[in-house]
């Protein structure tokens, strides 16, 4: 089954494309999205079609900051039923916990989390934004849309004093760097392992004027009772655990099983029951990340090998030939020619 995303993610798309001189209905139809699909924000779209359309629209309309422009037209309400629980949270930490737990309602392909600052700065944390569906290509415009909305939601809830120290973008700049600085008001670092907003850790304790514990409890009960969590998939859990360890050494099956509080043989049986294996999950994760870094960044192949958990560039080259039938250099050239 293809990963999906709520149509609310494209709120403002039609008006923006029209303002840029394009035909939104033609773009939608080109990627198999019906003309009335955006009218129901709770409707579901293929995230692959959604993302490919954003990249194509940016290229066709010569609007490299299309994702950021679309983000400027959106706010927390695009998250639908999650928005009520987020807005009624007492603190930033509570809101992030809610968003991380229920982001699958908006799209099971997307995830946010709280991690250590990638630069090791004292008192700084990274609020990560990830899209990790197997078989769905990386989209620079969709990532910039997601990061942009993430930032705008933070401003909406805590004001301009978000404590933002820097922004991590997994690809090179699509627009002049000044555009990013104007949007985020902070340093932006490109070709990074993961998309993230790096903020002062004290912001986790920031309180919301819209806090309402009773409303929050009701909203959480509704979410928990109405939307089954797809992350119970053991393959998804394994992929998440391994993904969190990269760049670096890929954990063993026994190490992942221990983190999931399972015996290694139990983990093997559960993966086999869904027609996969530990090795296949790891291979799929490496393939998806390698494709993203090769086709959307100027990182060296030695750097990319490290980012996907290979000790040598030669190992990466062999794997890329197996996955895509061409060398890393050929894959990069092919991607550049298609832009």
N, C-alpha and C positions, 0 to 999 in steps of 0.2 A: 504494500500500500504506500502511495506517495505521501510524504509529510505535507501537512496542511497548515494554513494560517488564516485567521479571521480577516474578512474583507475590510475591516476597520483600519488595517494597516495601510490601506491606500486612500484613506480619507484625504480629500483635497487634491488627489491625483488628476481628476478630470479637469478641474478649474486651472490647475497649474499648467498642464499640457496645453490647454486652450490658450492661456496667456502667452505661452512660448511659441504659439503659431502652429501647434500640432493638432492632430485629430485623435482624441483619447479613445473613441470607439474603435477606430481602426487598429490602434495599438493593442487594445484589449482583445479584439478578435484575432489578431495575428498570433497571440499566445493562448488561444483557446478559452478566453474568459468572456462570458456572455455580456451583452451590453447592459443588462440590468443587475449584474452581479454585485456591483458596488452599492446598490441601493439598500441592501440588507447587510449591515455591518457585522452581524453575527454569522453571515454566510461564510463558507469555507472555500478557500482557493488552494490550488497546488502551490507550495512555496517555491518550487522550482520555476513554474511559470511566472509567478509574482516577481521573483528576483531577476529572471532573464529579461522580463519586460522593463524593469527599472533600468537595467544596464543598457538595453537597446534604446529606450527613450532618451536617456542622457546622451548617447552617442548621436542619435538621429537629430535631436533638437539642439545639439552642440551646447549642452548645459551640463558641464562636468560636476556642478554642485547640486544636481537634482535631488539627491538623497537629503542633503541638508535643507534645501528649500522646502521639501515636503515635510520634514521634521518641524519646520517653523510653523506649519499649519496644524500641528497636532498637539495633544496634551495627554494627561493620564487617562482621560475618558476613552481613548481608543482601546484600552485594555478591558472594556466591557465589565463583566461581573467581578473582575479582580479589582477594578478601580475603587469600588466602595470600600472594600477591606483595606486597601492601601491608604486611602484618604482618612479613614477613621482610626488608623494606627496612632499610637501615642508617640512613637519615636521613629527615627530613620531606621534603626535596627529592626524594629517590628515590621516596618513597611517592606524592607528588603527580605526579611524572612518569609513574609506572605507572598511577595512577588516570586521569590525563588521556588517556593513550594507549589504555586499554582500557575506559573508561566505557561505550562502545557495547555491551559484552557485557551490562551491566545494562539499558541502554536507549540506542539510537542517538539518541534525542531529547535526551539530557542531556549536558552537557559541563562540566568544571571547568578552571580555568586560573589562572595567576599573572600579575598585572598591577600597574601602578603604583597607589599609593594615590590614590583619587579626590580626596582633600583635600590632596594634596601634602605630607603630613607626612614629615619626614626619618626614614629607618630603618623605614618602614612599607610593607607591600605588601598587595594585595587578592587574596584567594583567591576567585575568582568561581564562581558556580553558575548555569548557564543551561539553559533549555529553549527551543529554537528550532525546533520542527517547524512547517512550513507547514500551515495548516489545523487545528491543534490549539489550542483556546483557552487563554488564560492562566488559571492556577488559583492563587489566593492560598494556599489550604490546602496544595496540593502543593508550592509554593515554601517555605512554612514547614516542612513535613515535610523537604524536602531540605536546607535550611539547618540545621535542627535535627540531622539525622543527621550532616551534615558536621562540625558542632561536636562532637557526641558521639564521633565517630570520632577527632577530634583529641585529646580528653581521654583516650580509651581508650589511645591510642598514646604520648602524651607527658606525660600527667598534667594536673592542673589549671593548671599554669603554661604555658598555651598561647600566651601573649603576645598575647591578643586585646585589641585597642584599641577596636574598634567593629564594629557589624554594619550592613550595608546591606540594606534591604528595599525591593523595587520598588513596593509598594503601601502604603496607609495602614494604621494599626494596626487589627487585627481584634479584639484583646483590649485590656484596660487596659495601658498602657505598662509598668506594674510587672510584669506577667506576663513580658514579654520580658526585662526586666532580671533577674528571678529566674532565668530559663532560661539566658541567656547570661552573666550577670554582667558586662556591659559596656554602654556606650552603644549605643543602637539608633537608626538614622536611617531615616526612612520616605520613600516616594515617590522612590526613587533609581533611576538608570538601570539598574542591574543588582544582583542579589543577590550579596552577598559577605561574607566574614569578613576584616576588616582586622587584620593581626597584625604584630608586630615581625619585621622581616626576618631577625633572628638565629635565629628559630625554624626556618628552613629547614635549619639545621645541627644541629638537635636530634637526638640519637641515640635509637634504639629498643632497649629491653631485649630485644625479641623478634627482633632482627636475626639473619639466617642467610643468608649470601651464596649458599651452595650451594642451599638451598631456594628462594631468590628466583630463581636462574637457572633451576631446573627449572620453577617456576611460570610464569615469563615465556615460556619455550620452549613450554609447554603452551598458553598463551593465544595466542601468535603462530601456532602450528601448527593450532589448533582453531577459531579465530574470525576470519573475514575481516573486515577493517575497512571499514565502509560509507562512511567519510569520503573514500575514493578518488573518490567521485562528484565530478565537476568542478563541478556546480551547488552541492553542499554546500560545497566549498572556496571558491567565489566568495562564497557567502552568509556564510561565516565571516569572510573578509577584510573585506568591506563592513561587517558587523556590528561588527567590532572598531573601526572608524573612527567609529562613531556614539556620542554626538552629535558633530556636526561635518560638514564637507563630505563628500559621497559621492565616493569615488574614481572616477576614470574607468576605462573598460575597459582602457586601456593601462597604467594604474598597477596594477590588480589583476593583469593578465597578467604584469607585471614581478615582482610579489611571488610569483607562482606559477611563475616562471622559464619562462614561455611567451611565444611571439610572439602579439600581439593577434589575428591572423587564426587562429592555431591554437586559441586559447581560444574564439573565435567558432564555429569548426567543431565543437569538442568539445561546446559547449553545444547547438548545432543538432542534433547526433547524438542527444541525449537530449530532443529536442523542447522546448527552451527557449531563452532568449536572455539576455544580460547585463541588458537592461532589465527583462525579466520577473522575473529573480531579485531585482533591487533593488526592484522594485515589490511583490513578495510579502513581502519582508523589512519594508519600510515599512508595508505593510498590517497585518501581524501585530503589529508594535510599536505602531502607532497604536491598534489595537483594544485592546491591553493597557492602554496609558496612559489612554485615554479612559474605558474601562469599569471600571477598578480604582483610579484615583487621582483626586485633586482638582486636579491640575496644570492650569494655564491652557492654552488651546489654542495660545497663542503659545509657551509652554514646550514643549509636545508637538511642535509644528512643528519646533523646533530639535532635539529629541531624535531625530526620524526623518529629519533632513537636509533639511528644507524651509526656505527663506529667509524665507518669509512665512506668516502664518496663513491667508491667502486660498488659498494653494496647498494647504495641508492640507485646508481645507474642500472644495475642488474634488475632491481625491483621495478623501476620505471619502465624498462623494456617489457617486463612480464605483464605489468598492468595495462600499459597503453600502446605497446607495440612500436615504441620509438625511444630514442635517447632523451635525457632531460633537456639537452639543447634543442633538439627537434621539437619537443613539446612546447618549449618556451617560444620558439620562432612561430610555430603554428598558432599559438594563442595571440601573439602580437599581430600576425597577419589578419586575424579574424576581427580585430577591434576596429 
